[in-house]
Amino acid sequence: MRKTTERFFGRYRLDEAACVAAGGWEAVRAALVERNFQMTDERTLCRKEATLAKTVFCDYVLEADGTDLASGLPGWRERCRALGERRLDALGKACYILLLYKDRVTEEDMRTLKRLQTEVLAFERAANPQRVGGTMLLVLADGSAEAGFFYKMSDPVNAVYDHGCRVLKEVFGELA
């Protein structure tokens, strides 16, 4: 059983954590509005964007509490699902970027973030193996350091996830 699990999750190899400049929610909201995101509610912004391949991406940025990473995932997933049902076109792809705010991010938090992101990617693929129409990209925002951490994929098998990584770098800029 363990080999099967390792083989299944092994497909989603995540690189070292990337870091973007992510200040408080007010600063993040201002940066997103500057880049044509629109407020859908107090804690969510959305932007629709078409690519040259005529794929429509709906990018959502959601603010959430990241103090308890391990137990928060089901609630975050449900929040994203509700948004997708309400606003996503049938042919579009949704990228849900969750900014999980927490003070003083630890190494344990980073290991938990990596494990949760791997589980999210594997779950999405298992739920719909033919077409991944949406993905959650978890960003752990350290309020004290004004930095956000996320994991990039070394071999992008999920185009929506890869798109979300590009959006993060475009909006916030990558830190060293």
SVG drawing of the C-alpha trace seen along z (x, -y; Angstrom):
<svg xmlns="http://www.w3.org/2000/svg" viewBox="-24 -50 42 52">
<polyline fill="none" stroke="black" stroke-width="0.4" points="0.0,0.0 2.8,-2.4 4.5,-2.0 1.2,-2.8 0.8,-5.9 4.4,-7.0 4.0,-6.4 0.7,-8.4 2.1,-11.4 5.5,-11.1 4.1,-12.5 3.7,-15.8 7.2,-16.8 7.3,-20.2 10.5,-22.3 11.9,-24.3 9.6,-27.0 9.4,-30.2 8.9,-33.5 6.9,-36.6 6.4,-39.9 3.1,-39.7 2.2,-42.3 -1.0,-42.7 -4.4,-42.0 -5.0,-45.7 -1.7,-46.1 -2.3,-42.8 -5.9,-43.9 -4.5,-47.2 -1.9,-45.4 -4.5,-43.1 -7.0,-45.9 -4.2,-47.6 -3.9,-44.5 -7.6,-44.4 -8.8,-42.1 -12.3,-42.9 -13.7,-42.5 -16.3,-39.8 -16.6,-40.1 -14.6,-41.4 -12.0,-38.6 -12.1,-37.6 -10.9,-39.1 -11.4,-37.7 -10.0,-38.3 -11.0,-36.7 -8.2,-36.3 -8.1,-34.7 -4.9,-33.1 -3.7,-32.9 -5.0,-29.3 -8.5,-30.7 -8.4,-29.2 -10.3,-31.3 -8.7,-31.4 -10.6,-32.7 -8.1,-33.7 -9.4,-34.0 -7.3,-35.4 -8.8,-34.5 -7.7,-35.7 -7.9,-33.1 -6.6,-32.3 -3.6,-30.1 -3.0,-29.5 -4.2,-25.9 -3.0,-24.6 -3.8,-21.0 -7.5,-21.3 -8.3,-24.3 -8.1,-22.5 -11.7,-21.1 -13.2,-24.6 -10.9,-26.3 -11.8,-23.6 -15.5,-24.2 -15.1,-27.9 -13.4,-27.5 -16.0,-25.0 -18.8,-27.5 -17.0,-30.2 -16.5,-28.0 -20.1,-26.9 -21.2,-30.5 -18.9,-32.2 -16.9,-29.8 -17.8,-29.4 -18.2,-25.8 -15.1,-25.9 -13.0,-28.0 -10.3,-27.0 -10.2,-28.3 -7.1,-29.0 -7.8,-29.6 -4.9,-31.3 -5.4,-31.1 -3.3,-33.6 -3.1,-31.9 -2.0,-34.5 0.0,-33.5 2.6,-35.2 6.0,-33.7 6.1,-30.8 8.1,-27.9 9.9,-25.0 7.0,-22.7 4.5,-25.0 6.5,-24.8 6.5,-21.0 2.8,-21.0 2.2,-23.4 4.2,-21.2 2.3,-18.1 -1.1,-19.8 -0.3,-21.2 0.8,-17.7 -2.5,-16.3 -4.5,-19.0 -2.9,-18.4 -3.3,-14.6 -6.9,-14.9 -7.8,-17.2 -6.2,-14.8 -8.0,-11.8 -11.3,-13.5 -11.1,-14.4 -8.3,-12.5 -9.2,-13.7 -9.3,-17.4 -8.2,-19.4 -10.5,-22.5 -9.4,-24.1 -6.7,-24.0 -5.9,-25.5 -2.5,-27.2 -1.7,-27.6 0.4,-30.6 1.5,-30.8 1.8,-34.6 4.0,-35.5 2.6,-38.6 5.8,-39.5 8.1,-39.1 5.7,-40.4 6.5,-37.5 4.4,-34.7 5.7,-31.2 4.4,-28.6 5.8,-25.6 6.4,-25.5 6.3,-22.2 9.6,-21.0 7.6,-19.2 4.4,-21.2 1.8,-18.5 -1.0,-20.9 -1.2,-23.9 -3.7,-25.7 -1.3,-25.4 1.6,-26.6 -0.6,-29.6 -1.3,-30.4 2.5,-30.5 2.9,-32.9 0.1,-35.2 1.8,-35.3 5.1,-36.4 3.4,-38.9 1.4,-40.6 3.9,-40.4 7.3,-39.8 9.6,-37.0 11.9,-37.5 15.3,-35.9"/>
</svg>
